[in-house]
Amino acid sequence: MNAAVLGGLSLGGEASRRFECSRAACTQEASWGIQWRNPKIHSEDRRKTWLACDEHLSMLRDFLEARSFPLTVVGVSELDG
């Protein structure tokens, strides 16, 4: 079965990489997972994960740190699931 295509984007198809950078418009393979939470709205046990390639790791991490969000950076091989 072919994936639907909308405006040049494949819908329902297989991802080209298992871990792709979360930076808008970046399609590079992610090497890093940034696990973070917003303490104003997330409980202590809740974590969100952004993925980052080497080029965008600092930018994504700095964005979260500027908001004083607790975070941890790990290699993608250390991510659960």
C-alpha positions in Angstrom: 0.0 0.0 0.0 1.4 3.4 -0.9 1.4 6.3 1.5 -0.8 9.3 0.7 1.0 12.4 -0.5 -0.1 15.9 0.5 1.8 18.9 -0.7 4.9 16.8 -1.2 4.8 15.3 2.3 4.3 11.6 2.7 1.5 10.6 5.1 1.4 7.3 6.8 4.6 6.1 5.3 7.7 4.8 7.0 10.0 7.3 8.6 13.3 7.7 6.7 15.2 7.4 9.9 14.4 6.0 13.3 15.4 9.1 15.2 15.0 12.4 13.3 15.9 15.8 14.7 13.0 17.8 16.3 14.2 21.1 15.0 11.7 22.5 12.5 12.6 21.7 8.9 15.6 19.5 9.9 15.6 16.0 8.6 19.0 15.0 9.9 19.5 11.8 12.0 19.3 12.6 15.7 22.1 11.5 18.0 20.7 13.0 21.2 17.5 12.9 23.2 16.7 15.9 25.4 14.3 14.8 28.1 12.6 17.8 29.8 9.5 19.0 31.6 7.7 22.2 32.3 7.4 22.2 36.2 4.5 24.6 36.0 2.3 22.1 34.2 4.0 18.6 34.4 4.3 16.4 37.4 7.7 15.3 38.7 7.5 12.0 36.8 6.4 13.4 33.5 9.1 13.9 30.8 8.8 15.1 27.2 11.5 14.2 24.7 13.0 16.2 21.8 15.5 14.6 19.5 18.5 16.5 18.2 21.2 16.1 15.6 24.7 17.3 16.5 24.1 20.7 14.8 20.9 21.6 16.7 21.6 20.1 20.1 22.9 23.4 21.6 20.0 25.4 20.2 17.3 23.1 21.5 19.0 22.7 24.9 19.5 26.5 25.2 15.9 27.1 24.4 14.7 24.9 27.3 17.4 26.1 29.7 16.4 29.7 29.1 12.9 28.8 30.5 14.5 27.0 33.5 13.0 23.7 32.5 14.7 20.7 34.1 16.4 18.6 31.4 18.7 15.7 30.8 20.6 15.0 27.5 21.2 11.4 26.6 22.3 9.5 23.6 19.4 8.1 21.5 20.6 4.6 22.3 19.7 5.4 26.0 16.1 6.3 25.2 13.3 3.9 26.2 11.2 2.7 23.4 
